Amino acid sequence: MKIVGVTACPSGVAHTYMAAEALKLAGEKHGVEILIETQGGAGVENKLSDKDISEAVCVILSNDIDIKGQERFKGKPCLRKGVSSLIKQSDAIVKALKLKFEN
């Protein structure tokens, strides 16, 4: 199972990357491949490929600021959360998504 996401925060520094890392670690814990694109102070990093997006069962988007390129995810189930929630609740979020989208 693959989940993709984009994290971004108003300052584009710490929380953007902390949320990405928290989601990746939760994915490892629950056996879910999670790929996260960051849109931070350094610009877009780890840009998601069209293939990764098409293979993903859902998309996680931080909603603290507008995400660039949201149209790439049209038709995919999206979960929108603030970066603080993604950091603090990443384990529960990934667990719930795994249960929801497991075959």
Backbone torsions as a table, in degrees:
resi	resn	phi	psi	omega
1	MET	NA	138.0	-179.9
2	LYS	-125.7	136.2	173.8
3	ILE	-124.4	137.5	174.9
4	VAL	-116.4	161.9	179.0
5	GLY	-163.4	170.0	176.2
6	VAL	-134.7	128.2	175.6
7	THR	-113.7	142.9	177.5
8	ALA	-160.0	148.2	176.7
9	CYS	-137.3	164.7	-176.2
10	PRO	-54.9	-40.4	-179.4
11	SER	-84.9	-20.4	176.8
12	GLY	71.0	24.4	-177.8
13	VAL	-119.9	-109.1	-167.7
14	ALA	-58.6	-53.1	-172.9
15	HIS	-63.8	-33.3	176.6
16	THR	-55.7	-48.9	-175.3
17	TYR	-80.1	-32.8	176.6
18	MET	-64.6	-40.8	178.8
19	ALA	-65.5	-43.0	179.0
20	ALA	-60.4	-46.2	-179.2
21	GLU	-65.0	-42.5	179.5
22	ALA	-61.0	-41.9	179.6
23	LEU	-67.0	-41.6	178.7
24	LYS	-62.5	-44.0	179.0
25	LEU	-64.4	-39.8	177.0
26	ALA	-64.6	-37.9	177.1
27	GLY	-62.0	-44.8	178.2
28	GLU	-60.0	-43.0	-178.9
29	LYS	-61.2	-38.0	-174.6
30	HIS	-102.4	8.5	177.1
31	GLY	69.2	34.9	-180.0
32	VAL	-118.2	129.4	175.5
33	GLU	-75.6	122.7	-179.5
34	ILE	-126.0	123.2	177.0
35	LEU	-114.2	126.8	-176.4
36	ILE	-122.7	126.7	171.3
37	GLU	-91.4	133.7	176.2
38	THR	-106.8	139.3	175.3
39	GLN	-121.1	82.2	-174.0
40	GLY	-115.6	-159.9	-178.5
41	GLY	-61.1	-26.7	179.3
42	ALA	-88.5	7.1	-177.7
43	GLY	92.2	-158.6	-179.5
44	VAL	-83.9	125.7	177.4
45	GLU	-125.9	148.8	-179.4
46	ASN	57.1	45.5	-177.9
47	LYS	-54.4	131.4	-179.4
48	LEU	-72.5	136.8	177.7
49	SER	-83.7	159.6	176.0
50	ASP	-58.8	-37.3	179.5
51	LYS	-63.5	-45.8	179.3
52	ASP	-61.5	-42.1	179.9
53	ILE	-64.5	-43.1	-178.2
54	SER	-67.0	-31.2	-179.4
55	GLU	-80.9	-15.3	-175.5
56	ALA	-76.1	143.7	176.9
57	VAL	-80.8	-24.6	177.9
58	CYS	-162.1	173.1	-176.9
59	VAL	-126.5	136.8	173.6
60	ILE	-109.3	125.0	179.0
61	LEU	-123.7	132.5	172.5
62	SER	-75.0	146.5	-174.6
63	ASN	-117.5	20.7	-179.9
64	ASP	-73.7	-31.7	175.3
65	ILE	-143.2	169.1	178.7
66	ASP	-65.2	137.7	176.9
67	ILE	-92.6	131.7	177.5
68	LYS	-75.5	135.7	174.8
69	GLY	79.4	27.2	-178.8
70	GLN	-61.2	-24.2	-178.7
71	GLU	-61.5	-19.7	178.2
72	ARG	-62.7	-21.9	-173.3
73	PHE	-101.3	9.2	-178.8
74	LYS	-56.2	131.2	179.2
75	GLY	90.2	-9.2	178.6
76	LYS	-95.5	142.1	172.5
77	PRO	-61.5	132.0	-178.0
78	CYS	-122.0	138.5	172.0
79	LEU	-112.9	125.3	-179.9
80	ARG	-114.4	124.5	-179.2
81	LYS	-142.8	154.9	173.1
82	GLY	-70.6	155.5	-177.9
83	VAL	-62.0	-34.3	178.2
84	SER	-62.4	-41.6	176.8
85	SER	-65.0	-40.4	179.6
86	LEU	-63.7	-36.4	178.7
87	ILE	-69.7	-50.3	-173.4
88	LYS	-75.6	-30.5	-172.3
89	GLN	-116.9	18.0	-174.7
90	SER	-57.2	-41.4	-179.1
91	ASP	-61.4	-49.1	-179.9
92	ALA	-65.5	-37.5	-179.5
93	ILE	-64.3	-49.3	-178.8
94	VAL	-65.3	-41.5	178.4
95	LYS	-59.6	-45.5	-179.5
96	ALA	-65.8	-40.6	179.1
97	LEU	-66.9	-38.4	177.6
98	LYS	-61.1	-46.5	178.9
99	LEU	-62.7	-39.0	-178.3
100	LYS	-67.2	-39.4	-172.5
101	PHE	-105.6	3.3	177.2
102	GLU	-65.7	147.3	179.2
103	ASN	-73.5	NA	NA
